[in-house]
Amino acid sequence: MAVVTHEMRFAREVADKVIFMDGGVILEQGKPEEVFHHPKNARTKQFLQLIQS
C-alpha cells in the first residue's frame, strides 16, 4: 500500500520505505531511518533541515 503525506513524523513512524519527491521527480528513497538521518541528496538534506529547525 502507498500513502502520500506531507506529515514527516507520520512517515517516519509508520512507513517501511519513504520516497522524497520534488517537482514530480524522485530524488531519494529508502528506509525512513536512512533518509531522515542520513540523506544523500542535497535537496532532501535542505528540506529536512528546514522542517527540523
mmCIF file of the C-alpha atoms, coordinates in Angstrom:
data_MODEL
# 
_entry.id   MODEL 
# 
loop_
_atom_site.group_PDB 
_atom_site.id 
_atom_site.type_symbol 
_atom_site.label_atom_id 
_atom_site.label_alt_id 
_atom_site.label_comp_id 
_atom_site.label_asym_id 
_atom_site.label_entity_id 
_atom_site.label_seq_id 
_atom_site.pdbx_PDB_ins_code 
_atom_site.Cartn_x 
_atom_site.Cartn_y 
_atom_site.Cartn_z 
_atom_site.occupancy 
_atom_site.B_iso_or_equiv 
_atom_site.pdbx_formal_charge 
_atom_site.auth_seq_id 
_atom_site.auth_comp_id 
_atom_site.auth_asym_id 
_atom_site.auth_atom_id 
_atom_site.pdbx_PDB_model_num 
ATOM 1  C CA . MET A 1 1  ? 0.000  0.000  0.000  1.00 0.00 ? 1  MET A CA 1 
ATOM 2  C CA . ALA A 1 2  ? 1.228  3.509  -0.786 1.00 0.00 ? 2  ALA A CA 1 
ATOM 3  C CA . VAL A 1 3  ? 0.347  6.562  1.289  1.00 0.00 ? 3  VAL A CA 1 
ATOM 4  C CA . VAL A 1 4  ? 1.152  10.110 0.255  1.00 0.00 ? 4  VAL A CA 1 
ATOM 5  C CA . THR A 1 5  ? 1.705  12.566 3.105  1.00 0.00 ? 5  THR A CA 1 
ATOM 6  C CA . HIS A 1 6  ? 3.395  15.808 3.989  1.00 0.00 ? 6  HIS A CA 1 
ATOM 7  C CA . GLU A 1 7  ? 3.460  14.755 7.655  1.00 0.00 ? 7  GLU A CA 1 
ATOM 8  C CA . MET A 1 8  ? 7.080  13.784 8.210  1.00 0.00 ? 8  MET A CA 1 
ATOM 9  C CA . ARG A 1 9  ? 6.531  12.394 11.715 1.00 0.00 ? 9  ARG A CA 1 
ATOM 10 C CA . PHE A 1 10 ? 3.807  10.078 10.406 1.00 0.00 ? 10 PHE A CA 1 
ATOM 11 C CA . ALA A 1 11 ? 6.016  8.930  7.518  1.00 0.00 ? 11 ALA A CA 1 
ATOM 12 C CA . ARG A 1 12 ? 8.975  8.308  9.821  1.00 0.00 ? 12 ARG A CA 1 
ATOM 13 C CA . GLU A 1 13 ? 6.923  6.303  12.336 1.00 0.00 ? 13 GLU A CA 1 
ATOM 14 C CA . VAL A 1 14 ? 4.655  4.281  10.029 1.00 0.00 ? 14 VAL A CA 1 
ATOM 15 C CA . ALA A 1 15 ? 6.442  3.691  6.725  1.00 0.00 ? 15 ALA A CA 1 
ATOM 16 C CA . ASP A 1 16 ? 8.882  0.915  5.939  1.00 0.00 ? 16 ASP A CA 1 
ATOM 17 C CA . LYS A 1 17 ? 10.045 2.868  2.857  1.00 0.00 ? 17 LYS A CA 1 
ATOM 18 C CA . VAL A 1 18 ? 9.890  6.603  2.099  1.00 0.00 ? 18 VAL A CA 1 
ATOM 19 C CA . ILE A 1 19 ? 10.285 8.415  -1.189 1.00 0.00 ? 19 ILE A CA 1 
ATOM 20 C CA . PHE A 1 20 ? 11.277 12.071 -1.333 1.00 0.00 ? 20 PHE A CA 1 
ATOM 21 C CA . MET A 1 21 ? 9.997  13.844 -4.440 1.00 0.00 ? 21 MET A CA 1 
ATOM 22 C CA . ASP A 1 22 ? 10.457 17.360 -5.763 1.00 0.00 ? 22 ASP A CA 1 
ATOM 23 C CA . GLY A 1 23 ? 8.582  18.587 -8.801 1.00 0.00 ? 23 GLY A CA 1 
ATOM 24 C CA . GLY A 1 24 ? 7.310  15.091 -9.521 1.00 0.00 ? 24 GLY A CA 1 
ATOM 25 C CA . VAL A 1 25 ? 10.836 13.652 -9.635 1.00 0.00 ? 25 VAL A CA 1 
ATOM 26 C CA . ILE A 1 26 ? 12.044 11.024 -7.154 1.00 0.00 ? 26 ILE A CA 1 
ATOM 27 C CA . LEU A 1 27 ? 15.176 12.417 -5.517 1.00 0.00 ? 27 LEU A CA 1 
ATOM 28 C CA . GLU A 1 28 ? 15.708 9.854  -2.791 1.00 0.00 ? 28 GLU A CA 1 
ATOM 29 C CA . GLN A 1 29 ? 14.146 6.689  -1.437 1.00 0.00 ? 29 GLN A CA 1 
ATOM 30 C CA . GLY A 1 30 ? 14.898 4.187  1.267  1.00 0.00 ? 30 GLY A CA 1 
ATOM 31 C CA . LYS A 1 31 ? 14.204 3.185  4.837  1.00 0.00 ? 31 LYS A CA 1 
ATOM 32 C CA . PRO A 1 32 ? 12.912 6.098  6.928  1.00 0.00 ? 32 PRO A CA 1 
ATOM 33 C CA . GLU A 1 33 ? 15.851 5.973  9.349  1.00 0.00 ? 33 GLU A CA 1 
ATOM 34 C CA . GLU A 1 34 ? 18.301 6.258  6.437  1.00 0.00 ? 34 GLU A CA 1 
ATOM 35 C CA . VAL A 1 35 ? 16.517 9.022  4.544  1.00 0.00 ? 35 VAL A CA 1 
ATOM 36 C CA . PHE A 1 36 ? 15.674 11.094 7.630  1.00 0.00 ? 36 PHE A CA 1 
ATOM 37 C CA . HIS A 1 37 ? 19.008 10.693 9.431  1.00 0.00 ? 37 HIS A CA 1 
ATOM 38 C CA . HIS A 1 38 ? 21.472 10.249 6.548  1.00 0.00 ? 38 HIS A CA 1 
ATOM 39 C CA . PRO A 1 39 ? 20.004 11.856 3.421  1.00 0.00 ? 39 PRO A CA 1 
ATOM 40 C CA . LYS A 1 40 ? 22.227 11.592 0.366  1.00 0.00 ? 40 LYS A CA 1 
ATOM 41 C CA . ASN A 1 41 ? 20.504 14.154 -1.840 1.00 0.00 ? 41 ASN A CA 1 
ATOM 42 C CA . ALA A 1 42 ? 21.280 17.843 -1.234 1.00 0.00 ? 42 ALA A CA 1 
ATOM 43 C CA . ARG A 1 43 ? 17.641 18.890 -1.719 1.00 0.00 ? 43 ARG A CA 1 
ATOM 44 C CA . THR A 1 44 ? 16.480 16.255 0.770  1.00 0.00 ? 44 THR A CA 1 
ATOM 45 C CA . LYS A 1 45 ? 19.045 17.498 3.316  1.00 0.00 ? 45 LYS A CA 1 
ATOM 46 C CA . GLN A 1 46 ? 17.936 21.093 2.799  1.00 0.00 ? 46 GLN A CA 1 
ATOM 47 C CA . PHE A 1 47 ? 14.257 20.225 3.219  1.00 0.00 ? 47 PHE A CA 1 
ATOM 48 C CA . LEU A 1 48 ? 14.828 18.176 6.370  1.00 0.00 ? 48 LEU A CA 1 
ATOM 49 C CA . GLN A 1 49 ? 16.925 20.955 7.909  1.00 0.00 ? 49 GLN A CA 1 
ATOM 50 C CA . LEU A 1 50 ? 14.134 23.457 7.244  1.00 0.00 ? 50 LEU A CA 1 
ATOM 51 C CA . ILE A 1 51 ? 11.396 21.365 8.839  1.00 0.00 ? 51 ILE A CA 1 
ATOM 52 C CA . GLN A 1 52 ? 13.516 20.396 11.855 1.00 0.00 ? 52 GLN A CA 1 
ATOM 53 C CA . SER A 1 53 ? 14.562 23.936 12.784 1.00 0.00 ? 53 SER A CA 1 
# 
